């Protein structure tokens, strides 16, 4: 019965949207990465002082939120992203972008912490949800390699498996912070957020709640590197992430992915097996290759 299927899907969505994703603990030191932490990823609070924020310029926005170049006193510059939806959206089937990005950032930090201790053993070519989940939880403390094979010598991967020892280059996240609700009215006109749909801006600016923003490393403009993009795509696949939309070069700078709303970890809302198995970054790389060839350069990956 299609009606019941839609009802069940919406119930699952609402349940997922209600999951907490912010940790009040300050982002100091290494995060925990036990199995429970990966099952329930929560981004830690930024150590930066929101009272010291200085807006320097607008970097632009999209369907999920708006981004500014900011400083906090003498620290920075950083990229501050503030989301249009400060509470779960009501539209059936929609995802909660702030929740997704905070969870992704928390997961990446836990995976980095895990790799700082030991290499992680994963399926080299995971072929479905079960193997994606196993790879994802390979990063938890309980599954670190020495715990799996005590008294082992040099790590040796079995056929069909591989060791991941380092995290690819990712945009660093400095945690979430709370911004006072009257902040937007004090900004000059040339610093205000904008969107082709004015209702998105109105919903954020007219809210009576203090809003949440997430602070990221500021990535400068630069040429995209096909090898770096392919490396990250391979890592995301082996770590259990799926692309929820077709990757676009506008979301990458200098070979670094700057927008993390288009990916979802295997435990997150919106993950599905079809998207996971469809490695659509190859289409983006082909376009990048075409752009390079049209400029008369050597084909990407030729060396």
Number of C-alpha atoms within 10 A of each C-alpha: 5 7 8 9 10 13 12 12 14 16 13 13 19 19 11 18 21 12 12 13 19 20 17 12 13 14 18 11 7 12 19 16 23 16 17 12 16 22 16 15 27 22 28 23 20 22 14 20 13 16 11 11 18 16 17 13 14 18 15 14 17 12 14 17 22 21 22 24 21 21 19 16 14 9 12 15 19 21 24 25 23 23 25 24 22 20 14 17 15 11 8 13 14 15 21 24 23 25 27 23 20 24 24 23 24 26 24 19 20 23 25 19 20 26 18 13 12 18 19 24 23 24 20 20 15 21 14 14 17 13 18 27 18 19 22 26 25 22 29 23 22 14 18 19 19 14 11 11 11 8 8 11 8 6 15 11 13 11 8 10 14 18 17 17 15 15 17 16 13 15 17 15 22 22 22 26 21 16 18 14 16 15 12 16 11 9 12 9 9 9 15 16 23 17 15 9 9 10 11 18 19 14 13 21 19 12 12 11 14 14 21 18 23 23 23 21 17 18 17 9 10 11 11 18 17 18 13 16 23 15 14 19 20 17 17 19 23 24 28 24 25 28 26 16 11 14 20 16 16 10 14 19 17 16 22 22 21 19 17 17 21 16 23 23 26 24 19 20 19 20 19 19 14 13 17 25 17 13 16 17 19 15 13 16 21 13 14 18 17 15 14 14 13 11 8 9 11 12 14 17 9 5 5
